[in-house]
């Protein structure tokens, strides 16, 4: 967490307030807690980023990308508790990085949004997130096709058919492999497999043609719906959108974190929790029967 829907929500929230604005200052925040991984060093970031126009805000898998006019790009990976915010953060003691932004350059976003106070923050309670400033060549090395598979929202049925037979791992574990498909994490893997009516322990290479089709359709349905609801804010309350507001897809979860509850789909079986690759998996044994 955050996964694809939460990061996409962050990006959509940032875009109207950040695109087309110039970076006046980009700097690490003073923080007494565990230091996050930021590179290159601060003086290099300042030299390469200060004065640069932010030309585009986009998502790559579970990362926020801030494209600069120079061709460089900030790549922010929130991981467990990271947030990208243009509004007041949950608290200021866990601020990790700040961009001070100038007024919008003519033509950016048609001037439709307010300018907030000219600040963008990366906030991270647990300090597991990362921030990189990459050149185009560095980006290709770090996040090119050899590192990341197709984006889960863009992955075609033919790509699912081609990639799943390449691994004998349980399909739930395979969905977490960012080289196979980029953007899906533990929460949405359980939800997708439930909607697709696929048992999480079924080996990926054993999926039938009909099951692969259902998996492709369920991925689109679950992720797009989660984006509509602006992601999932779980019991710890950590995830917020760019305006520091809760998502609401947690109210739509069918199986995730609902162990021993009655399945809302069939209404007959209780949801089971198992552990796969040291991660919790939730499923309905009636809706998702193991048929090899």
FENHUBEL-V484340 format. One line per field, one symbol per residue. phi: phi as a letter, one per 40 degrees, with the letter a starting at -180 (. if undefined). A space follows every 50 residues. Layout:
BEGIN
phi=???
END
This chain:
BEGIN
phi=.cbdcccccdccccdcbbcgbcccabacccaccdcccbaccdccddccbc gccccababbfbbcbbcbcchcacbbbcfcbcbbbbbdcdaccbcbabbc bccccdgcfggcbccfbgbbbbbaccgccbbbbbcdccccccbcdcbbcc cdccccccccccccccbccdccccccccccachcbcccccccccccgbcc ccddccccdcccccccccdccccccccdcggbbcdcgccbccbgbccbcd cbdcbcfbdgccccccgbbccbbbbbfgbcbbabcccbccbc
END
